[in-house]
């Protein structure tokens, strides 16, 4: 069995290194730049309006949908704020060096625009089910939005995306998260991975069978709490090393365009490796262009598709520009990136060293363990909803419960499988979702631009 897993890992890694990574690089950045220019950098100019929408300033009782703007945002954030913010950032720096952080930022900035575009389309082409609930996402805007351009092939492309989503939910939103939870609990508290897997899988099943409203109720409480706890701990470490901050930023920008030489336990990286690892982990963290978040935002209560697009643009800002940056700075200012410790161990070491400056290093492993558990657990339950929408599109409602059972089993498997295989599998299946979604966004660009023009004129009263 181990020989088979090793062979499978080699094949998957080869695809990621020589095919998937370059395809994402060739599609993600140009698409983000194109929409940023066409929509006049709305991720900046529309930021205040997005905040007002989340605050409920424009909410009306007659709006159609399942959840509020805030709950749609927190549900989507529960699917993005996860191990990518703690383990993923550490892995990006481990393989790509400090310069990978710059490309994380680039992915986050352009990701704000991509989230706006795909969630606007999800609202426009969403489906109201017989029971009054909402289904939406890329499979719906691919099939319905591209019907005239692609004919029957639009349906096939939608099926490919839905199938990739169902597969990806088992990896990106499940196994990687469960693996990180079992890893940190095993490292910090010597909890057997099988026990962690059994407990987490049971909790996940109890929550997800309640559907989106139960998921949204849980995530709307977990996401703010876990973000504040992690934010405060990271700020303490960064302030304790405030003298190193200017040199750290200089290192990030220099390494982004020159690569990083070997130092300490770090083996060094080329410019291309730095770029690919930064973008790869940035995409895993904020999922911009991947097509997952539109499934949550499609359910938001609003009569204006573009309105939810504004709200969705906040996700990569919170996830990547804020939370990922905090982890990156903690790892870099403390020098943890030169230790050669992979994954969550690097982050734990960084917090231990940083909090040790003020005499509370002993709480570091608890902060990381708690943050990682809450981040990862909320991601698991958030992604279960995405998978249910994909399964519903492919086979109908009757297959949703069997999917939940399979999802629960993979939660357990992710807890006990090896770290490298899980993360390589995650990187592979992400490309299966992202590539067809980005292609559809480009083809549907005229629709998005028209929605922006209509919203700007009719709702905002701008020329």
N, C-alpha and C positions, 0 to 999 in steps of 0.2 A: 504493500500500500504506500509506504514512504517513497519507494522508488518512482511510483506513478506520480505522486504529488510533486516530487522534485522535477520530473520531466515536464509536467504540466506547468510548473512555475517557470521553467526555462523558456517554454514556448510563449507564455504570456508576456514575460519580460522582453523577449525579442520583439514582439509586436509593439509593446509600449515604447521601446527604445528606437525602433527603426521605421515605424509606421504611424501609430496613434499620436505620439508626441508631436510629430511634424505636421500632421493633418490639423490638429487643434491649433498649432501655432499659425498655420497658413490661413485659417478661417476666423478664429476668435478675434485677434487684434484688428484686422482690416474691417470686419463687420462692426465692431465697436466704434472704431474711428469714423466709419461711414455714417452711422446713425447719429453720432455726436455732432458731426458737422451739419447733417441734414436737419436735425432738430435743435440746432443752435445751443448745444451744450446745456440741455435742460437739467442734467444731473447737478449743475451749479445754479443756473438761473431759476429753476423750479423747486429748489430745496425748501425754501420757506413755505411754499404752497403745500408741499408734501407733508410737512410738519403740521400745518393747520388741518389737513384732511385727517391725519391720524388722531388729532385731538378731538375730532368730531364736529369741527366748525361748520361743515357743509352737509352733515348727516340729516336725512329726512326719513320719517317713519314709513313712507310709502315705497322706499327703495327696495328693489327685489334682490334676494340673496339669502344665504344661510347665516353669515356672521358679519360683524362690524369690520371696518377698516383696520382697527387696532388688532382684533383677534385674527384676521387674515394675515396681518403682518407678523404677529407673534407665532402663528402656526407655521408660516413659511420660514421664519427665523429659527424655529425649533428644528427645521430640517437642514439649516445651513450652519448655525452656531453649534458646532459639535467638536469632534476630535481634530478636525482640520485646524481649529484655532489653537490647540495645545500640542498635539502630536504632529499634525501636518506641517505647521510652521517649523517645528524643530527638525523634521525630516528634510524640508526644503533647504534649510541652512546647513544641515549635515551633508547633503549631497551637492548643493549648489553654492554654498558659501554665503557670506553676508549680502552679496549683490542680489541674491534671490528675493530678498525683501523688497527691493525696488520693483521687481517684476510682479510681486504680489500686489503692490500699490497700483501698478498700471492695470492689472487685471481687475482690481476692485473699482477703479475709476471708470474704466470702460464698461465694467459689469453693471454699474449703476444705470447706464443707458440701455444695455441689453435687457436688464430686468424690466425696465420701463416699457420697452417695445414688446417683449413676449407676453407680459401680463396685460397690456392693452389689448392685444390680439386674443388672449384667453377670455377676457370679458366680452369682447365683441362676438365671438363665435361660441360662447358657452351654451350648454344644453340644459333646459329646465326639465327635470324628470317628472314622471307621473305623480310621484308623492310630494312634489314641490321642492325637492332638494335640487342642487345644482351639480352638474358635471362639466368640467372644462379642462383645457390644457392643450398642448401642441397637437395631439392627435386629432382634436376637433378643428383647430384652425388650419391644420395641414389639409384635412379631408374637405372641409367646407370652403376654406379660403382659396385653395389652389385648384378647385374642381374645374374652373374654366380654363386655367392655364395648362394643367397636366392631365385632365380627363380622369380615366380610371386609375392612372398611376398615382394620383393624389391619395386614393384609398390605400394602395399598396405601401406608399411612403408612411402613411399614418399608422398602418399595421406594424411596420418595421419599428417606428418610434415607440409604439405602445408595448411591443414585445421587448424592446431594449429597456424600457422603463421597468417592466415587471422583473426583468433580470437584474437591473441596476439596484432596485430597492433591496434586493437580497445582499448586495455587496456594499455599495456606497452608504446607504442609510441603515444598514443592519450589521453585517459581519464586521466591518471596520470599527464601528462604534462599540459593539459587544466585545471585540477583541481588545480594544483600548481599556474598557472598563475592567475586564478580567486581568489585564496586564498590570494596571496601576494598583488594583487591590491585592494582587499576588506580590508585587514588588514592595508595596508599602506595609501590608498587613499579613502577608503569607496566607491569604485566603485561596484555597484550591480553585483552579479555573473552572472545573466542572460544577462546583457549588455556586460560583458566581453566575455561570451560564444558566443553571436551573432556576435560580431566584429571579434573575433579570428577565428570562423568557416568560416566567409565570406572570410577573408584573405587567409585562408588555401585552400579553394576551388579554388580561383582565381589562386593560384600558382600551385597546384598539377595537374590541368588539362593540364598544359604545358608539363608534362612528365619529364623524368630524366634530360634532358639538362637544362630545366628551374630550376629544383630543384638544380642541381649541380651549376648553375650560382649564385643562391641565397645563398646557403650554403658556397660556396667558398669565399664569402664576409662576411657573418655573423660570421662564426666560428672563423676566426682569430681575428676579432674585439672584439667579446664578450669574448674570452679567455684572451686577453690583458687587457681589462678593469677589469675583475674579478681578474686576477692575480695581478695587481698592487694594488688594494684595499686590497687583502688578505695579500700581502707582507708588506704593511704599518702597518696593525694590528699586524702581527707576530713580526716585528722589534720593535714595540712599547712595546712588552712584551718579548724582547729577553732574559731577565734574567730567564724567566720561561721555556724556550725551553728545556734545559737538563732534568728538572724534569718532563716535559710533555712526553718526549720520554721514560723515565724510567717508568712512569705510564702506558704508552701504552703496553710496553713489559711485565711488571709485570702482568697487568690485563688480558693479552691475555691467560695466563696459570693458573691464579688463580681466574678469575672472578673479580667482583667489588662489594665491600660492599656498602650498602645504605649510601648516603651522600647528604645533602641539599635536593633538590627535586628529586634526583635520587633514585629509589627504589631498586637498586642492580641487579646483574645478576650472573648466574652460568657460568662455563667454556663452557658448551655446548651451552648455550644461546648466549654467546659472540661470539663463533665460527660461529654458524648458522646465526646470524644477520650480522656479518661481511661479510660472504660469500654471503648471500642472497642479501645484498645491493651492494656488489661488482659486483655480476653477473648482477644485474639490471643496474648498472652504465656502465660497459664496454661491457656487453652482450657476453663475450667470451664463446664459446661453445654453445651459444644459436642458432646460425645459421642465424642471421639477416644480419650482415655485409657482408657475402659472396655474397649476392644478389647485393650489390653495387660494390664490388670489381670484380665481374665477368665481369662487363662492361668496365673495364680498358683496355687501349690499350697496349697490350704486346703479344709477341709470346712465352713467357716462363712462364708457370703457377707458378713456384716457385718464380719468380720475384715479383708478386703481393702479394705472401705470406709474403715476407720480408716487403713490404710496410704496410700491414695490421697489422704486429706485433707492429707497432708504436702506434696504437690506444689505447690499454690498458695502455701503458706507459703515454701518454698524458692525457688520461681520468682519470685513477685511481691513478697512481703513482704521478702525478703532481697535477691535479686540485682537485681531492678528498682529497688529503693530505693537500692542502691549506685550504679547508673548515674545515677539522678535526682539524688542528692546531689552526685555529681561534676560533673554538668552545671550545677547551680544554684550551688554554693559557688564555682565558678571563674568564674561570670558568662557561661559559654559560651552560655546560652540567649538572651542579648541580642545575639548576633553576627549572627543571621539566617542562619546556615549550616544547611541542612537535612540530615536523615538522619545517616549515620555520620560525616560531616565534623564535626558538632557534638560528637560524643563524642570523636573524635580530638583536636579542639582542646582540649576540657576536660582530657583526660589530659595533653596536652603542656604546658598551662599549670600543671596541678597538680603533675605530676612535675618540672616545671622549677623549682619552689620548692626542691627539694632537689638540683638539678643533674643530674637524669637525664631531662630532657624528651625527649631523643633516643630513648628506648626506648618512648615512648608509642605511636607508630604500630605498633610491633611487638607490644606488648601487646594493643592493640585488634584488630589483624589476626589474631593467633593466637587470641585469645578468640572473635572473630567466626567465624573459620574452623571451629574446633572445635565451637562452639555450633551453627552453621548446618548443618555436615556431619552431626552426630549427629541433628539434627532431620530432615534429609532421609531418612536410613536408618530412623529411627523411624516416620516417616509412611508409608514404603513398606509397612510391615507393616499399618497401618490400611487402606490402599488395597487390599491383597491380601485382607483379610477382607471388605471391601465387595464386591469383584469376585467372590469365592467365593460370597457370599450371593446375588448377582444372577444369575450365570451358571455357577457351578460351578468346580471346580479347574482344568479345562483352560484357562481364560482367565487364570490367574494369571501365567504366563510372558509371554504377550503384553502383559499390563498392565505387567510389569516393564520390558519394552522401551519401551513408551510413556512410562512414568515417567522412564526414562533420557533420552529425547528431550526431555521438558519440562524436565529439569534443565539441559540445554544451552540451550534457548530462554530460560529464566529468566535465564541468565547474560548474554544479549546484548540483551534487551528493556529498554525505558526504565523507570526507577524508578517514576514516577507510575502508569503503566498497571498494572504488576505489583501494587503495593500496593492500588490501587482494586479490582482483580480479587479480591485476597485478602479484602478487607473484604466484598465482595458474597457470595462463596461461603461465608464463615463463617456468614452469616445463614441460608443454605439448610440447613445442618446444625443450627444452634443452635435455631431456632424449632420444628421438629418434635420435637427431643429434649426441650426444656423443657416442651412440652405433654404429652409422655408421662410426664415425671417428676411433674408435677402429678397426672395421672390415676392414677399408680401409688403415690402417697403412702401409702395404707393398707398396701400391701405392705411398704414400707420401715419404717414405724413398727412393724409386727408383727415384722419381722426384728430390729429394735433391741431390742424387748421380750424376744424369745426369747433373743437373745445375752446381754443384760444379766442375765437370770434364770438361764439354763442354763450359761453359760460363765463369766461374771464373778461369779456368785453374789450379785448385788445384788437388793434388793427392787424 
